[in-house]
């Protein structure tokens, strides 16, 4: 065997014009086979292209800000309507409490009349209590009347005014005011609305609890007076 047939390491790549396994692929074979492709003719973006992209990003940001402003203003309008409804419900609950005060006064009057009809002692007690100006009627009205809480109504009106004022500023001065500052103002108005709603709901809860307790007490009083009246009539 000849000495040149022995090789150290890997055999050398085949040379020549034949299609051997060690031949390098032509420059366009990678493109046809889906492999590597040389980056020929790739140029850096121009200054105009950078400016166009920057303006596009700025427009996208401005559109996002306007969408956020519209959503915040819609939430502000909805919050103002909700606050107005809560205020109306509070007024209705306070009216119910005032009507319960009148029922308490009527119950106190019937209690006094029944006491005077049941015994001489009751009649004397009624006469003595009338000398001191009012008897149980005044106390009954004071027990049933709810405490005055005008604060929730004023807070709700203030929150609604703040929301309307901020929304108007966003509409009339959109080109002069920074949209993010306007958005911060609207969100602050939403916080004021949320606080006013919380105050109204707390007031409603107190009024409802008092209404239930007074209703149960009045029901017991009406049943007792009815029983006493039936006894006087011999029923």
DASULRA-V190683 format. One record per residue. RES is the residue in one small letter. OMEGA is omega in degrees with one decimal (* if undefined). Layout:
# DASULRA-V190683
RES|OMEGA ; RES|OMEGA
This chain:
# DASULRA-V190683
x|-176.3 ; x|-177.4 ; x|-177.8 ; x|177.8 ; x|-179.5 ; x|-178.9 ; x|173.6 ; x|178.0 ; x|-177.6 ; x|178.0 ; x|-179.5 ; x|179.9 ; x|-179.5 ; x|179.0 ; x|178.1 ; x|-176.2 ; x|-179.9 ; x|-179.3 ; x|179.8 ; x|-177.4 ; x|-175.2 ; x|-177.3 ; x|174.4 ; x|-179.4 ; x|175.0 ; x|-172.3 ; x|-177.6 ; x|-179.1 ; x|178.6 ; x|179.7 ; x|-179.5 ; x|-177.7 ; x|179.5 ; x|-178.5 ; x|-176.6 ; x|177.1 ; x|179.8 ; x|178.2 ; x|-179.1 ; x|174.1 ; x|178.9 ; x|-176.9 ; x|175.8 ; x|178.2 ; x|-179.5 ; x|178.1 ; x|178.1 ; x|178.7 ; x|176.5 ; x|179.7 ; x|179.1 ; x|179.1 ; x|178.9 ; x|178.5 ; x|178.6 ; x|177.6 ; x|178.9 ; x|177.3 ; x|177.9 ; x|178.5 ; x|179.8 ; x|177.9 ; x|177.4 ; x|178.4 ; x|179.6 ; x|176.4 ; x|178.5 ; x|178.1 ; x|179.6 ; x|179.1 ; x|179.7 ; x|178.8 ; x|176.7 ; x|177.2 ; x|178.9 ; x|178.5 ; x|178.2 ; x|178.0 ; x|178.4 ; x|178.4 ; x|178.2 ; x|179.6 ; x|177.5 ; x|178.0 ; x|177.9 ; x|178.0 ; x|178.2 ; x|177.9 ; x|177.3 ; x|177.5 ; x|178.1 ; x|177.9 ; x|177.9 ; x|176.1 ; x|176.6 ; x|179.2 ; x|178.1 ; x|176.2 ; x|176.0 ; x|176.1 ; x|177.2 ; x|177.5 ; x|177.0 ; x|178.5 ; x|177.9 ; x|177.2 ; x|177.9 ; x|178.3 ; x|178.4 ; x|176.7 ; x|-179.9 ; x|179.6 ; x|179.1 ; x|179.1 ; x|178.4 ; x|179.3 ; x|-175.5 ; x|-176.7 ; x|174.2 ; x|178.8 ; x|177.8 ; x|178.3 ; x|179.1 ; x|179.5 ; x|177.7 ; x|-179.5 ; x|-179.4 ; x|-179.1 ; x|178.4 ; x|178.4 ; x|-175.9 ; x|167.8 ; x|166.0 ; x|179.3 ; x|-175.9 ; x|-176.0 ; x|-179.1 ; x|178.2 ; x|179.2 ; x|178.5 ; x|179.9 ; x|179.0 ; x|-173.6 ; x|-176.3 ; x|179.2 ; x|175.9 ; x|-178.5 ; x|179.3 ; x|179.8 ; x|-175.1 ; x|-177.7 ; x|-179.2 ; x|-179.8 ; x|178.4 ; x|178.7 ; x|178.8 ; x|179.0 ; x|179.2 ; x|179.1 ; x|179.3 ; x|178.1 ; x|-178.3 ; x|-179.7 ; x|-179.6 ; x|179.7 ; x|178.8 ; x|178.3 ; x|177.8 ; x|179.1 ; x|-179.0 ; x|-171.2 ; x|-175.4 ; x|-176.0 ; x|-177.9 ; x|-176.2 ; x|-174.8 ; x|177.0 ; x|-178.1 ; x|-179.1 ; x|175.4 ; x|177.7 ; x|178.7 ; x|177.2 ; x|178.4 ; x|179.8 ; x|178.9 ; x|175.9 ; x|175.7 ; x|176.5 ; x|176.4 ; x|177.7 ; x|178.0 ; x|-179.2 ; x|177.9 ; x|179.1 ; x|176.9 ; x|178.8 ; x|179.3 ; x|177.8 ; x|-178.7 ; x|176.4 ; x|177.6 ; x|177.9 ; x|-179.1 ; x|178.5 ; x|179.5 ; x|-179.6 ; x|178.0 ; x|178.5 ; x|179.3 ; x|179.6 ; x|-179.1 ; x|179.7 ; x|179.4 ; x|178.6 ; x|179.1 ; x|179.5 ; x|177.8 ; x|176.6 ; x|179.4 ; x|179.3 ; x|178.7 ; x|179.0 ; x|179.3 ; x|178.0 ; x|178.8 ; x|179.4 ; x|178.6 ; x|178.1 ; x|177.9 ; x|178.0 ; x|-179.3 ; x|178.7 ; x|179.9 ; x|*
